[in-house]
């Protein structure tokens, strides 16, 4: 969606923390929900090493 050096600014960011994470690795999976010419929306999920969901996020960015 973007060049490596293309700047962006966040318009909105909502994070839901579902459980604490105290040790071990965490894996974040993100996907573009809506790509636009200037504005795009991304969702993300973070899971612990047991595969339990730790947090979810929805963010909207604009190309600067």
PDBQT receptor file of N, H, CA, C and O in Angstrom, charges set to zero:
ATOM      1  N   UNK A   1       0.807  -1.182   0.000  1.00  0.00    +0.000 N 
ATOM      2  CA  UNK A   1       0.000   0.000   0.000  1.00  0.00    +0.000 C 
ATOM      3  C   UNK A   1       0.861   1.263   0.000  1.00  0.00    +0.000 C 
ATOM      4  O   UNK A   1       0.485   2.275  -0.591  1.00  0.00    +0.000 OA
ATOM      5  N   UNK A   2       2.030   1.201   0.671  1.00  0.00    +0.000 N 
ATOM      6  H   UNK A   2       2.336   0.379   1.152  1.00  0.00    +0.000 HD
ATOM      7  CA  UNK A   2       2.894   2.373   0.815  1.00  0.00    +0.000 C 
ATOM      8  C   UNK A   2       4.320   2.031   0.426  1.00  0.00    +0.000 C 
ATOM      9  O   UNK A   2       4.739   0.875   0.485  1.00  0.00    +0.000 OA
ATOM     10  N   UNK A   3       5.050   3.052   0.030  1.00  0.00    +0.000 N 
ATOM     11  H   UNK A   3       4.709   3.991  -0.018  1.00  0.00    +0.000 HD
ATOM     12  CA  UNK A   3       6.492   2.889  -0.125  1.00  0.00    +0.000 C 
ATOM     13  C   UNK A   3       7.110   2.865   1.266  1.00  0.00    +0.000 C 
ATOM     14  O   UNK A   3       6.506   3.359   2.218  1.00  0.00    +0.000 OA
ATOM     15  N   UNK A   4       8.298   2.300   1.395  1.00  0.00    +0.000 N 
ATOM     16  H   UNK A   4       8.788   1.898   0.621  1.00  0.00    +0.000 HD
ATOM     17  CA  UNK A   4       8.942   2.193   2.707  1.00  0.00    +0.000 C 
ATOM     18  C   UNK A   4       9.140   3.535   3.381  1.00  0.00    +0.000 C 
ATOM     19  O   UNK A   4       9.050   3.627   4.605  1.00  0.00    +0.000 OA
ATOM     20  N   UNK A   5       9.405   4.568   2.618  1.00  0.00    +0.000 N 
ATOM     21  H   UNK A   5       9.478   4.493   1.623  1.00  0.00    +0.000 HD
ATOM     22  CA  UNK A   5       9.696   5.878   3.206  1.00  0.00    +0.000 C 
ATOM     23  C   UNK A   5       8.510   6.844   3.135  1.00  0.00    +0.000 C 
ATOM     24  O   UNK A   5       8.650   8.013   3.496  1.00  0.00    +0.000 OA
ATOM     25  N   UNK A   6       7.360   6.380   2.681  1.00  0.00    +0.000 N 
ATOM     26  H   UNK A   6       7.246   5.431   2.387  1.00  0.00    +0.000 HD
ATOM     27  CA  UNK A   6       6.197   7.252   2.551  1.00  0.00    +0.000 C 
ATOM     28  C   UNK A   6       5.604   7.561   3.928  1.00  0.00    +0.000 C 
ATOM     29  O   UNK A   6       5.249   6.640   4.664  1.00  0.00    +0.000 OA
ATOM     30  N   UNK A   7       5.493   8.844   4.284  1.00  0.00    +0.000 N 
ATOM     31  H   UNK A   7       5.781   9.592   3.686  1.00  0.00    +0.000 HD
ATOM     32  CA  UNK A   7       4.995   9.192   5.622  1.00  0.00    +0.000 C 
ATOM     33  C   UNK A   7       3.479   9.055   5.733  1.00  0.00    +0.000 C 
ATOM     34  O   UNK A   7       2.754   9.232   4.755  1.00  0.00    +0.000 OA
ATOM     35  N   UNK A   8       3.020   8.741   6.926  1.00  0.00    +0.000 N 
ATOM     36  H   UNK A   8       3.610   8.597   7.721  1.00  0.00    +0.000 HD
ATOM     37  CA  UNK A   8       1.596   8.659   7.232  1.00  0.00    +0.000 C 
ATOM     38  C   UNK A   8       1.332   9.350   8.564  1.00  0.00    +0.000 C 
ATOM     39  O   UNK A   8       2.251   9.619   9.337  1.00  0.00    +0.000 OA
ATOM     40  N   UNK A   9       0.085   9.626   8.809  1.00  0.00    +0.000 N 
ATOM     41  H   UNK A   9      -0.662   9.408   8.181  1.00  0.00    +0.000 HD
ATOM     42  CA  UNK A   9      -0.352  10.153  10.103  1.00  0.00    +0.000 C 
ATOM     43  C   UNK A   9      -1.595   9.377  10.514  1.00  0.00    +0.000 C 
ATOM     44  O   UNK A   9      -2.453   9.076   9.684  1.00  0.00    +0.000 OA
ATOM     45  N   UNK A  10      -1.685   9.057  11.799  1.00  0.00    +0.000 N 
ATOM     46  H   UNK A  10      -0.988   9.302  12.473  1.00  0.00    +0.000 HD
ATOM     47  CA  UNK A  10      -2.862   8.323  12.266  1.00  0.00    +0.000 C 
ATOM     48  C   UNK A  10      -4.018   9.296  12.477  1.00  0.00    +0.000 C 
ATOM     49  O   UNK A  10      -3.858  10.375  13.047  1.00  0.00    +0.000 OA
ATOM     50  N   UNK A  11      -5.180   8.878  12.001  1.00  0.00    +0.000 N 
ATOM     51  H   UNK A  11      -5.310   8.001  11.539  1.00  0.00    +0.000 HD
ATOM     52  CA  UNK A  11      -6.405   9.654  12.164  1.00  0.00    +0.000 C 
ATOM     53  C   UNK A  11      -7.163   9.151  13.384  1.00  0.00    +0.000 C 
ATOM     54  O   UNK A  11      -7.729   9.934  14.146  1.00  0.00    +0.000 OA
ATOM     55  N   UNK A  12      -7.165   7.822  13.559  1.00  0.00    +0.000 N 
ATOM     56  H   UNK A  12      -6.705   7.185  12.940  1.00  0.00    +0.000 HD
ATOM     57  CA  UNK A  12      -7.916   7.214  14.648  1.00  0.00    +0.000 C 
ATOM     58  C   UNK A  12      -7.238   5.912  15.043  1.00  0.00    +0.000 C 
ATOM     59  O   UNK A  12      -6.712   5.197  14.189  1.00  0.00    +0.000 OA
ATOM     60  N   UNK A  13      -7.249   5.603  16.329  1.00  0.00    +0.000 N 
ATOM     61  H   UNK A  13      -7.675   6.184  17.022  1.00  0.00    +0.000 HD
ATOM     62  CA  UNK A  13      -6.687   4.349  16.821  1.00  0.00    +0.000 C 
ATOM     63  C   UNK A  13      -7.500   3.890  18.017  1.00  0.00    +0.000 C 
ATOM     64  O   UNK A  13      -7.618   4.606  19.012  1.00  0.00    +0.000 OA
ATOM     65  N   UNK A  14      -8.063   2.684  17.914  1.00  0.00    +0.000 N 
ATOM     66  H   UNK A  14      -7.966   2.103  17.106  1.00  0.00    +0.000 HD
ATOM     67  CA  UNK A  14      -8.826   2.095  19.010  1.00  0.00    +0.000 C 
ATOM     68  C   UNK A  14      -8.196   0.755  19.364  1.00  0.00    +0.000 C 
ATOM     69  O   UNK A  14      -8.036  -0.115  18.509  1.00  0.00    +0.000 OA
ATOM     70  N   UNK A  15      -7.838   0.600  20.646  1.00  0.00    +0.000 N 
ATOM     71  H   UNK A  15      -7.968   1.307  21.341  1.00  0.00    +0.000 HD
ATOM     72  CA  UNK A  15      -7.223  -0.647  21.114  1.00  0.00    +0.000 C 
ATOM     73  C   UNK A  15      -8.094  -1.232  22.219  1.00  0.00    +0.000 C 
ATOM     74  O   UNK A  15      -8.528  -0.524  23.128  1.00  0.00    +0.000 OA
ATOM     75  N   UNK A  16      -8.341  -2.529  22.127  1.00  0.00    +0.000 N 
ATOM     76  H   UNK A  16      -7.989  -3.104  21.389  1.00  0.00    +0.000 HD
ATOM     77  CA  UNK A  16      -9.048  -3.252  23.178  1.00  0.00    +0.000 C 
ATOM     78  C   UNK A  16      -8.077  -4.248  23.791  1.00  0.00    +0.000 C 
ATOM     79  O   UNK A  16      -7.628  -5.182  23.126  1.00  0.00    +0.000 OA
ATOM     80  N   UNK A  17      -7.756  -4.042  25.066  1.00  0.00    +0.000 N 
ATOM     81  H   UNK A  17      -8.121  -3.283  25.606  1.00  0.00    +0.000 HD
ATOM     82  CA  UNK A  17      -6.887  -4.964  25.798  1.00  0.00    +0.000 C 
ATOM     83  C   UNK A  17      -7.771  -6.035  26.429  1.00  0.00    +0.000 C 
ATOM     84  O   UNK A  17      -8.664  -5.726  27.219  1.00  0.00    +0.000 OA
ATOM     85  N   UNK A  18      -7.519  -7.294  26.078  1.00  0.00    +0.000 N 
ATOM     86  H   UNK A  18      -6.793  -7.545  25.437  1.00  0.00    +0.000 HD
ATOM     87  CA  UNK A  18      -8.412  -8.367  26.499  1.00  0.00    +0.000 C 
ATOM     88  C   UNK A  18      -7.893  -9.182  27.674  1.00  0.00    +0.000 C 
ATOM     89  O   UNK A  18      -8.676  -9.694  28.474  1.00  0.00    +0.000 OA
ATOM     90  N   UNK A  19      -6.573  -9.303  27.777  1.00  0.00    +0.000 N 
ATOM     91  H   UNK A  19      -5.937  -8.888  27.127  1.00  0.00    +0.000 HD
ATOM     92  CA  UNK A  19      -5.982 -10.029  28.906  1.00  0.00    +0.000 C 
ATOM     93  C   UNK A  19      -4.544  -9.563  29.069  1.00  0.00    +0.000 C 
ATOM     94  O   UNK A  19      -3.946  -9.059  28.119  1.00  0.00    +0.000 OA
ATOM     95  N   UNK A  20      -3.987  -9.723  30.249  1.00  0.00    +0.000 N 
ATOM     96  H   UNK A  20      -4.473 -10.132  31.022  1.00  0.00    +0.000 HD
ATOM     97  CA  UNK A  20      -2.601  -9.300  30.461  1.00  0.00    +0.000 C 
ATOM     98  C   UNK A  20      -1.617 -10.240  29.766  1.00  0.00    +0.000 C 
ATOM     99  O   UNK A  20      -1.891 -11.424  29.570  1.00  0.00    +0.000 OA
ATOM    100  N   UNK A  21      -0.497  -9.694  29.411  1.00  0.00    +0.000 N 
ATOM    101  H   UNK A  21      -0.274  -8.732  29.571  1.00  0.00    +0.000 HD
ATOM    102  CA  UNK A  21       0.588 -10.493  28.831  1.00  0.00    +0.000 C 
ATOM    103  C   UNK A  21       1.820 -10.252  29.684  1.00  0.00    +0.000 C 
ATOM    104  O   UNK A  21       2.342  -9.138  29.727  1.00  0.00    +0.000 OA
ATOM    105  N   UNK A  22       2.285 -11.292  30.364  1.00  0.00    +0.000 N 
ATOM    106  H   UNK A  22       1.860 -12.197  30.330  1.00  0.00    +0.000 HD
ATOM    107  CA  UNK A  22       3.371 -11.111  31.316  1.00  0.00    +0.000 C 
ATOM    108  C   UNK A  22       4.685 -11.746  30.891  1.00  0.00    +0.000 C 
ATOM    109  O   UNK A  22       5.742 -11.316  31.351  1.00  0.00    +0.000 OA
ATOM    110  N   UNK A  23       4.652 -12.758  30.026  1.00  0.00    +0.000 N 
ATOM    111  H   UNK A  23       3.793 -13.108  29.653  1.00  0.00    +0.000 HD
ATOM    112  CA  UNK A  23       5.902 -13.427  29.639  1.00  0.00    +0.000 C 
ATOM    113  C   UNK A  23       5.720 -14.150  28.308  1.00  0.00    +0.000 C 
ATOM    114  O   UNK A  23       4.605 -14.467  27.895  1.00  0.00    +0.000 OA
ATOM    115  N   UNK A  24       6.850 -14.399  27.651  1.00  0.00    +0.000 N 
ATOM    116  H   UNK A  24       7.756 -14.142  27.987  1.00  0.00    +0.000 HD
ATOM    117  CA  UNK A  24       6.830 -15.157  26.415  1.00  0.00    +0.000 C 
ATOM    118  C   UNK A  24       6.565 -14.285  25.203  1.00  0.00    +0.000 C 
ATOM    119  O   UNK A  24       6.293 -13.090  25.318  1.00  0.00    +0.000 OA
ATOM    120  N   UNK A  25       6.652 -14.910  24.043  1.00  0.00    +0.000 N 
ATOM    121  H   UNK A  25       6.873 -15.881  23.950  1.00  0.00    +0.000 HD
ATOM    122  CA  UNK A  25       6.452 -14.143  22.806  1.00  0.00    +0.000 C 
ATOM    123  C   UNK A  25       4.983 -13.799  22.557  1.00  0.00    +0.000 C 
ATOM    124  O   UNK A  25       4.070 -14.461  23.051  1.00  0.00    +0.000 OA
ATOM    125  N   UNK A  26       4.794 -12.749  21.781  1.00  0.00    +0.000 N 
ATOM    126  H   UNK A  26       5.535 -12.211  21.380  1.00  0.00    +0.000 HD
ATOM    127  CA  UNK A  26       3.468 -12.354  21.336  1.00  0.00    +0.000 C 
ATOM    128  C   UNK A  26       3.535 -12.213  19.815  1.00  0.00    +0.000 C 
ATOM    129  O   UNK A  26       4.551 -11.785  19.269  1.00  0.00    +0.000 OA
ATOM    130  N   UNK A  27       2.458 -12.572  19.148  1.00  0.00    +0.000 N 
ATOM    131  H   UNK A  27       1.632 -12.920  19.592  1.00  0.00    +0.000 HD
ATOM    132  CA  UNK A  27       2.409 -12.501  17.686  1.00  0.00    +0.000 C 
ATOM    133  C   UNK A  27       1.302 -11.539  17.272  1.00  0.00    +0.000 C 
ATOM    134  O   UNK A  27       0.163 -11.660  17.724  1.00  0.00    +0.000 OA
ATOM    135  N   UNK A  28       1.640 -10.592  16.417  1.00  0.00    +0.000 N 
ATOM    136  H   UNK A  28       2.565 -10.494  16.049  1.00  0.00    +0.000 HD
ATOM    137  CA  UNK A  28       0.668  -9.632  15.913  1.00  0.00    +0.000 C 
ATOM    138  C   UNK A  28       0.381  -9.938  14.448  1.00  0.00    +0.000 C 
ATOM    139  O   UNK A  28       1.299 -10.085  13.641  1.00  0.00    +0.000 OA
ATOM    140  N   UNK A  29      -0.894 -10.032  14.118  1.00  0.00    +0.000 N 
ATOM    141  H   UNK A  29      -1.639  -9.912  14.774  1.00  0.00    +0.000 HD
ATOM    142  CA  UNK A  29      -1.330 -10.239  12.739  1.00  0.00    +0.000 C 
ATOM    143  C   UNK A  29      -2.173  -9.036  12.336  1.00  0.00    +0.000 C 
ATOM    144  O   UNK A  29      -3.129  -8.677  13.024  1.00  0.00    +0.000 OA
ATOM    145  N   UNK A  30      -1.810  -8.418  11.218  1.00  0.00    +0.000 N 
ATOM    146  H   UNK A  30      -1.033  -8.710  10.660  1.00  0.00    +0.000 HD
ATOM    147  CA  UNK A  30      -2.535  -7.224  10.769  1.00  0.00    +0.000 C 
ATOM    148  C   UNK A  30      -2.993  -7.418   9.332  1.00  0.00    +0.000 C 
ATOM    149  O   UNK A  30      -2.401  -8.181   8.568  1.00  0.00    +0.000 OA
ATOM    150  N   UNK A  31      -4.063  -6.708   8.983  1.00  0.00    +0.000 N 
ATOM    151  H   UNK A  31      -4.544  -6.089   9.604  1.00  0.00    +0.000 HD
ATOM    152  CA  UNK A  31      -4.550  -6.747   7.603  1.00  0.00    +0.000 C 
ATOM    153  C   UNK A  31      -5.175  -5.400   7.261  1.00  0.00    +0.000 C 
ATOM    154  O   UNK A  31      -5.724  -4.710   8.120  1.00  0.00    +0.000 OA
ATOM    155  N   UNK A  32      -5.079  -5.054   6.009  1.00  0.00    +0.000 N 
ATOM    156  H   UNK A  32      -4.633  -5.614   5.311  1.00  0.00    +0.000 HD
ATOM    157  CA  UNK A  32      -5.698  -3.822   5.528  1.00  0.00    +0.000 C 
ATOM    158  C   UNK A  32      -7.181  -4.110   5.302  1.00  0.00    +0.000 C 
ATOM    159  O   UNK A  32      -7.534  -4.975   4.501  1.00  0.00    +0.000 OA
ATOM    160  N   UNK A  33      -8.032  -3.394   5.998  1.00  0.00    +0.000 N 
ATOM    161  H   UNK A  33      -7.745  -2.691   6.649  1.00  0.00    +0.000 HD
ATOM    162  CA  UNK A  33      -9.475  -3.579   5.898  1.00  0.00    +0.000 C 
ATOM    163  C   UNK A  33     -10.025  -2.809   4.703  1.00  0.00    +0.000 C 
ATOM    164  O   UNK A  33     -10.843  -3.320   3.939  1.00  0.00    +0.000 OA
ATOM    165  N   UNK A  34      -9.561  -1.575   4.558  1.00  0.00    +0.000 N 
ATOM    166  H   UNK A  34      -8.896  -1.159   5.179  1.00  0.00    +0.000 HD
ATOM    167  CA  UNK A  34     -10.035  -0.739   3.449  1.00  0.00    +0.000 C 
ATOM    168  C   UNK A  34      -8.886   0.114   2.919  1.00  0.00    +0.000 C 
ATOM    169  O   UNK A  34      -8.479   1.077   3.568  1.00  0.00    +0.000 OA
ATOM    170  N   UNK A  35      -8.367  -0.231   1.754  1.00  0.00    +0.000 N 
ATOM    171  H   UNK A  35      -8.699  -1.013   1.227  1.00  0.00    +0.000 HD
ATOM    172  CA  UNK A  35      -7.344   0.612   1.153  1.00  0.00    +0.000 C 
ATOM    173  C   UNK A  35      -7.993   1.733   0.349  1.00  0.00    +0.000 C 
ATOM    174  O   UNK A  35      -8.943   1.494  -0.397  1.00  0.00    +0.000 OA
ATOM    175  N   UNK A  36      -7.497   2.920   0.494  1.00  0.00    +0.000 N 
ATOM    176  H   UNK A  36      -6.726   3.113   1.099  1.00  0.00    +0.000 HD
ATOM    177  CA  UNK A  36      -7.995   4.044  -0.278  1.00  0.00    +0.000 C 
ATOM    178  C   UNK A  36      -6.825   4.774  -0.923  1.00  0.00    +0.000 C 
ATOM    179  O   UNK A  36      -5.668   4.405  -0.717  1.00  0.00    +0.000 OA
ATOM    180  N   UNK A  37      -7.118   5.790  -1.689  1.00  0.00    +0.000 N 
ATOM    181  H   UNK A  37      -8.058   6.090  -1.856  1.00  0.00    +0.000 HD
ATOM    182  CA  UNK A  37      -6.043   6.549  -2.323  1.00  0.00    +0.000 C 
ATOM    183  C   UNK A  37      -5.223   7.316  -1.301  1.00  0.00    +0.000 C 
ATOM    184  O   UNK A  37      -4.000   7.388  -1.418  1.00  0.00    +0.000 OA
ATOM    185  N   UNK A  38      -5.885   7.897  -0.291  1.00  0.00    +0.000 N 
ATOM    186  H   UNK A  38      -6.879   7.839  -0.196  1.00  0.00    +0.000 HD
ATOM    187  CA  UNK A  38      -5.180   8.659   0.741  1.00  0.00    +0.000 C 
ATOM    188  C   UNK A  38      -5.408   8.115   2.144  1.00  0.00    +0.000 C 
ATOM    189  O   UNK A  38      -4.527   8.223   2.996  1.00  0.00    +0.000 OA
ATOM    190  N   UNK A  39      -6.573   7.535   2.394  1.00  0.00    +0.000 N 
ATOM    191  H   UNK A  39      -7.289   7.447   1.701  1.00  0.00    +0.000 HD
ATOM    192  CA  UNK A  39      -6.913   7.050   3.736  1.00  0.00    +0.000 C 
ATOM    193  C   UNK A  39      -7.105   5.542   3.682  1.00  0.00    +0.000 C 
ATOM    194  O   UNK A  39      -7.740   5.019   2.766  1.00  0.00    +0.000 OA
ATOM    195  N   UNK A  40      -6.547   4.847   4.677  1.00  0.00    +0.000 N 
ATOM    196  H   UNK A  40      -6.031   5.272   5.421  1.00  0.00    +0.000 HD
ATOM    197  CA  UNK A  40      -6.716   3.397   4.729  1.00  0.00    +0.000 C 
ATOM    198  C   UNK A  40      -6.898   2.950   6.172  1.00  0.00    +0.000 C 
ATOM    199  O   UNK A  40      -6.424   3.601   7.103  1.00  0.00    +0.000 OA
ATOM    200  N   UNK A  41      -7.591   1.829   6.342  1.00  0.00    +0.000 N 
ATOM    201  H   UNK A  41      -7.976   1.300   5.585  1.00  0.00    +0.000 HD
ATOM    202  CA  UNK A  41      -7.908   1.287   7.657  1.00  0.00    +0.000 C 
ATOM    203  C   UNK A  41      -7.254  -0.074   7.816  1.00  0.00    +0.000 C 
ATOM    204  O   UNK A  41      -7.271  -0.899   6.902  1.00  0.00    +0.000 OA
ATOM    205  N   UNK A  42      -6.676  -0.296   8.997  1.00  0.00    +0.000 N 
ATOM    206  H   UNK A  42      -6.662   0.374   9.739  1.00  0.00    +0.000 HD
ATOM    207  CA  UNK A  42      -5.949  -1.533   9.290  1.00  0.00    +0.000 C 
ATOM    208  C   UNK A  42      -6.489  -2.122  10.594  1.00  0.00    +0.000 C 
ATOM    209  O   UNK A  42      -6.726  -1.391  11.556  1.00  0.00    +0.000 OA
ATOM    210  N   UNK A  43      -6.682  -3.436  10.624  1.00  0.00    +0.000 N 
ATOM    211  H   UNK A  43      -6.490  -4.030   9.843  1.00  0.00    +0.000 HD
ATOM    212  CA  UNK A  43      -7.041  -4.111  11.869  1.00  0.00    +0.000 C 
ATOM    213  C   UNK A  43      -5.877  -5.013  12.273  1.00  0.00    +0.000 C 
ATOM    214  O   UNK A  43      -5.121  -5.495  11.430  1.00  0.00    +0.000 OA
ATOM    215  N   UNK A  44      -5.754  -5.227  13.579  1.00  0.00    +0.000 N 
ATOM    216  H   UNK A  44      -6.369  -4.836  14.264  1.00  0.00    +0.000 HD
ATOM    217  CA  UNK A  44      -4.660  -6.063  14.085  1.00  0.00    +0.000 C 
ATOM    218  C   UNK A  44      -5.149  -6.866  15.283  1.00  0.00    +0.000 C 
ATOM    219  O   UNK A  44      -6.023  -6.434  16.035  1.00  0.00    +0.000 OA
ATOM    220  N   UNK A  45      -4.558  -8.051  15.437  1.00  0.00    +0.000 N 
ATOM    221  H   UNK A  45      -3.849  -8.402  14.826  1.00  0.00    +0.000 HD
ATOM    222  CA  UNK A  45      -4.822  -8.905  16.600  1.00  0.00    +0.000 C 
ATOM    223  C   UNK A  45      -3.490  -9.363  17.167  1.00  0.00    +0.000 C 
ATOM    224  O   UNK A  45      -2.568  -9.692  16.421  1.00  0.00    +0.000 OA
ATOM    225  N   UNK A  46      -3.392  -9.385  18.486  1.00  0.00    +0.000 N 
ATOM    226  H   UNK A  46      -4.141  -9.118  19.093  1.00  0.00    +0.000 HD
ATOM    227  CA  UNK A  46      -2.182  -9.854  19.153  1.00  0.00    +0.000 C 
ATOM    228  C   UNK A  46      -2.551 -11.069  19.990  1.00  0.00    +0.000 C 
ATOM    229  O   UNK A  46      -3.501 -11.033  20.772  1.00  0.00    +0.000 OA
ATOM    230  N   UNK A  47      -1.784 -12.150  19.816  1.00  0.00    +0.000 N 
ATOM    231  H   UNK A  47      -1.013 -12.179  19.181  1.00  0.00    +0.000 HD
ATOM    232  CA  UNK A  47      -2.031 -13.391  20.564  1.00  0.00    +0.000 C 
ATOM    233  C   UNK A  47      -0.769 -13.796  21.312  1.00  0.00    +0.000 C 
ATOM    234  O   UNK A  47       0.343 -13.481  20.888  1.00  0.00    +0.000 OA
ATOM    235  N   UNK A  48      -0.949 -14.501  22.436  1.00  0.00    +0.000 N 
ATOM    236  H   UNK A  48      -1.853 -14.756  22.780  1.00  0.00    +0.000 HD
ATOM    237  CA  UNK A  48       0.207 -14.995  23.183  1.00  0.00    +0.000 C 
ATOM    238  C   UNK A  48       0.667 -16.336  22.613  1.00  0.00    +0.000 C 
ATOM    239  O   UNK A  48       0.123 -16.810  21.615  1.00  0.00    +0.000 OA
ATOM    240  N   UNK A  49       1.660 -16.940  23.242  1.00  0.00    +0.000 N 
ATOM    241  H   UNK A  49       2.102 -16.555  24.052  1.00  0.00    +0.000 HD
ATOM    242  CA  UNK A  49       2.229 -18.187  22.733  1.00  0.00    +0.000 C 
ATOM    243  C   UNK A  49       1.245 -19.357  22.793  1.00  0.00    +0.000 C 
ATOM    244  O   UNK A  49       1.447 -20.369  22.122  1.00  0.00    +0.000 OA
ATOM    245  N   UNK A  50       0.188 -19.226  23.587  1.00  0.00    +0.000 N 
ATOM    246  H   UNK A  50       0.024 -18.403  24.132  1.00  0.00    +0.000 HD
ATOM    247  CA  UNK A  50      -0.849 -20.255  23.661  1.00  0.00    +0.000 C 
ATOM    248  C   UNK A  50      -1.942 -20.029  22.624  1.00  0.00    +0.000 C 
ATOM    249  O   UNK A  50      -2.877 -20.824  22.523  1.00  0.00    +0.000 OA
ATOM    250  N   UNK A  51      -1.829 -18.942  21.849  1.00  0.00    +0.000 N 
ATOM    251  H   UNK A  51      -1.070 -18.297  21.931  1.00  0.00    +0.000 HD
ATOM    252  CA  UNK A  51      -2.830 -18.627  20.847  1.00  0.00    +0.000 C 
ATOM    253  C   UNK A  51      -4.026 -17.866  21.386  1.00  0.00    +0.000 C 
ATOM    254  O   UNK A  51      -4.998 -17.647  20.664  1.00  0.00    +0.000 OA
ATOM    255  N   UNK A  52      -3.967 -17.457  22.660  1.00  0.00    +0.000 N 
ATOM    256  H   UNK A  52      -3.177 -17.636  23.247  1.00  0.00    +0.000 HD
ATOM    257  CA  UNK A  52      -5.070 -16.692  23.254  1.00  0.00    +0.000 C 
ATOM    258  C   UNK A  52      -4.941 -15.226  22.855  1.00  0.00    +0.000 C 
ATOM    259  O   UNK A  52      -3.848 -14.659  22.858  1.00  0.00    +0.000 OA
ATOM    260  N   UNK A  53      -6.063 -14.634  22.516  1.00  0.00    +0.000 N 
ATOM    261  H   UNK A  53      -6.950 -15.094  22.513  1.00  0.00    +0.000 HD
ATOM    262  CA  UNK A  53      -6.093 -13.253  22.075  1.00  0.00    +0.000 C 
ATOM    263  C   UNK A  53      -5.788 -12.319  23.244  1.00  0.00    +0.000 C 
ATOM    264  O   UNK A  53      -6.434 -12.393  24.289  1.00  0.00    +0.000 OA
ATOM    265  N   UNK A  54      -4.803 -11.441  23.062  1.00  0.00    +0.000 N 
ATOM    266  H   UNK A  54      -4.279 -11.381  22.213  1.00  0.00    +0.000 HD
ATOM    267  CA  UNK A  54      -4.387 -10.489  24.091  1.00  0.00    +0.000 C 
ATOM    268  C   UNK A  54      -5.023  -9.122  23.836  1.00  0.00    +0.000 C 
ATOM    269  O   UNK A  54      -5.499  -8.469  24.765  1.00  0.00    +0.000 OA
ATOM    270  N   UNK A  55      -5.030  -8.692  22.562  1.00  0.00    +0.000 N 
ATOM    271  H   UNK A  55      -4.644  -9.223  21.808  1.00  0.00    +0.000 HD
ATOM    272  CA  UNK A  55      -5.540  -7.366  22.232  1.00  0.00    +0.000 C 
ATOM    273  C   UNK A  55      -5.986  -7.321  20.768  1.00  0.00    +0.000 C 
ATOM    274  O   UNK A  55      -5.527  -8.099  19.931  1.00  0.00    +0.000 OA
ATOM    275  N   UNK A  56      -6.889  -6.393  20.492  1.00  0.00    +0.000 N 
ATOM    276  H   UNK A  56      -7.262  -5.762  21.172  1.00  0.00    +0.000 HD
ATOM    277  CA  UNK A  56      -7.288  -6.114  19.115  1.00  0.00    +0.000 C 
ATOM    278  C   UNK A  56      -7.169  -4.605  18.899  1.00  0.00    +0.000 C 
ATOM    279  O   UNK A  56      -7.244  -3.820  19.844  1.00  0.00    +0.000 OA
ATOM    280  N   UNK A  57      -6.984  -4.222  17.648  1.00  0.00    +0.000 N 
ATOM    281  H   UNK A  57      -6.924  -4.860  16.880  1.00  0.00    +0.000 HD
ATOM    282  CA  UNK A  57      -6.876  -2.801  17.333  1.00  0.00    +0.000 C 
ATOM    283  C   UNK A  57      -7.482  -2.520  15.970  1.00  0.00    +0.000 C 
ATOM    284  O   UNK A  57      -7.498  -3.379  15.088  1.00  0.00    +0.000 OA
ATOM    285  N   UNK A  58      -7.977  -1.309  15.817  1.00  0.00    +0.000 N 
ATOM    286  H   UNK A  58      -7.964  -0.611  16.533  1.00  0.00    +0.000 HD
ATOM    287  CA  UNK A  58      -8.466  -0.817  14.537  1.00  0.00    +0.000 C 
ATOM    288  C   UNK A  58      -7.918   0.600  14.391  1.00  0.00    +0.000 C 
ATOM    289  O   UNK A  58      -8.138   1.453  15.251  1.00  0.00    +0.000 OA
ATOM    290  N   UNK A  59      -7.206   0.838  13.298  1.00  0.00    +0.000 N 
ATOM    291  H   UNK A  59      -7.027   0.145  12.600  1.00  0.00    +0.000 HD
ATOM    292  CA  UNK A  59      -6.584   2.153  13.112  1.00  0.00    +0.000 C 
ATOM    293  C   UNK A  59      -6.831   2.661  11.697  1.00  0.00    +0.000 C 
ATOM    294  O   UNK A  59      -6.943   1.889  10.745  1.00  0.00    +0.000 OA
ATOM    295  N   UNK A  60      -6.910   3.971  11.593  1.00  0.00    +0.000 N 
ATOM    296  H   UNK A  60      -6.819   4.598  12.367  1.00  0.00    +0.000 HD
ATOM    297  CA  UNK A  60      -7.104   4.637  10.321  1.00  0.00    +0.000 C 
ATOM    298  C   UNK A  60      -5.959   5.614  10.111  1.00  0.00    +0.000 C 
ATOM    299  O   UNK A  60      -5.620   6.384  11.009  1.00  0.00    +0.000 OA
ATOM    300  N   UNK A  61      -5.366   5.583   8.927  1.00  0.00    +0.000 N 
ATOM    301  H   UNK A  61      -5.642   4.957   8.197  1.00  0.00    +0.000 HD
ATOM    302  CA  UNK A  61      -4.212   6.412   8.606  1.00  0.00    +0.000 C 
ATOM    303  C   UNK A  61      -4.475   7.213   7.336  1.00  0.00    +0.000 C 
ATOM    304  O   UNK A  61      -5.307   6.848   6.505  1.00  0.00    +0.000 OA
ATOM    305  N   UNK A  62      -3.742   8.314   7.214  1.00  0.00    +0.000 N 
ATOM    306  H   UNK A  62      -3.066   8.611   7.889  1.00  0.00    +0.000 HD
ATOM    307  CA  UNK A  62      -3.778   9.095   5.995  1.00  0.00    +0.000 C 
ATOM    308  C   UNK A  62      -2.351   9.261   5.470  1.00  0.00    +0.000 C 
ATOM    309  O   UNK A  62      -1.401   9.380   6.244  1.00  0.00    +0.000 OA
ATOM    310  N   UNK A  63      -2.221   9.265   4.173  1.00  0.00    +0.000 N 
ATOM    311  H   UNK A  63      -2.992   9.168   3.544  1.00  0.00    +0.000 HD
ATOM    312  CA  UNK A  63      -0.928   9.544   3.576  1.00  0.00    +0.000 C 
ATOM    313  C   UNK A  63      -0.652  11.035   3.722  1.00  0.00    +0.000 C 
ATOM    314  O   UNK A  63      -1.542  11.857   3.504  1.00  0.00    +0.000 OA
ATOM    315  N   UNK A  64       0.558  11.379   4.085  1.00  0.00    +0.000 N 
ATOM    316  H   UNK A  64       1.281  10.711   4.262  1.00  0.00    +0.000 HD
ATOM    317  CA  UNK A  64       0.918  12.783   4.289  1.00  0.00    +0.000 C 
ATOM    318  C   UNK A  64       1.585  13.321   3.035  1.00  0.00    +0.000 C 
ATOM    319  O   UNK A  64       1.969  14.490   2.993  1.00  0.00    +0.000 OA
TER     320      UNK A  64
